[in-house]
């Protein structure tokens, strides 16, 4: 049976077990407190009594993670997830604790590992500067990866418990992404003299597109016939995305979800550009186009057809909407550079291109009166909570209007702080009619609409843009 031994300020649970070869071995497990040691001793004795005790493994963490990636990751992860998780394992886990034996890993050791990571320099990726320390958010991503890996180890009966379950992880502050309001967006579009970038901005905003979905859009998934435009039913169909994938992930995972691989220009590339299935089933969707954006696509199609006719066989036709002048795919860094230059040249508020998706979601929620399911249909999120929690930004103009409504409702019209000394009780609410507009004639309805637009300049600017009014 197990016993508890105290050494200075630490407690160890000591027990004997039989390994896979039949040899008797003794194991010491160090715990942070006497209470923790008693709990672990009880767990071990219960497992031995019930015949479910798992002997400690002699494998190192590095060996186990290789097995975890090959058995679990290959069958579960998307290519981009595979590349990201492999980078975390190879850059931060294996070099620091990869040689540790699985049975030596404890919550205390993992807490120290996470603490030490805060002083480690990040491996430069995707333009991050040299010398930057690993961020708390990256450490939390490492923790999530290890938690899942050790959960699999418990399911595979390699480990008796998950050692990171009770480890302390550094807190990461959540920063809300900066977005443009409608007026700033319209100003940016009026200053943009690049039709290619202007179309990208309009589509990302009007259709709530991710960058990969935008750049993977093909003409066979676009309905911009004149009849569709006239009847306000022009649309795009999202069923793929453009993504750069490492050859290592393709070698291990095969071509699961890959719809098309573009020829590699340089044979020594370690990555390949491909059209792949979207990240989730709900990402496959139809998004209807505002008439102005549909007409922009008509003009873009004319430009592409002219290039095809001019270049003939030299044009590499992959049916891409955002093709280069030679027909090849446009990568995200090209759009990002052009977008950043537009911001810098015109002293606009700094945002990233993906912020347009946030702006789109925010205004769609506003214009739809909070119809979350309709907005979710456009964004392609699997969970409706993503729409409300991550993408629905609070607009300052809405808050200003709410303050004005509070003034009118509780403080008596336009009274000031000096003249108002008490809060009046709110007026008794009457049950609303089934249709509050049914008794208004057309002129009265028009006056009401104008009043609502006057209260919300952002909504007015947005409706003007979506109506396609030219400057």
Secondary structure by P-SEA (a helix, b strand, c coil): cccccccccbbbbbbccccccbbbbbbbbbbccaaaaaaaaaaaaaaaaaccccccccccaaaaaaaaaaccccccccaaaaaaaaaaaaccccccccccccccccaaaaaaaaaaaccccccccccccccccccaaaaaaaaaaaaaaaaaaaaaccccccccccbbbbbbbbbcbbbbcaaaaaaaaaacccaaaaaaaaaaacccccaaaaaacccccccccaaaaaaccccccccbbbbbbbaaaaaaacccccccccccccccccbbbbbbccccccccbbbbbcaaaaaaaaaaaaaaaaaaaaaccccccccccccccccccccaaaaaaaaaaaaaaacccccccaaaaaaaaaaaaaaaccaaaaaaaaaccccccccccccccccaaaaaaaaaaaaacccccccccccccccccccccccccccccccccaaaaaaaaaaaaaacaaaaaaaaaaacccc
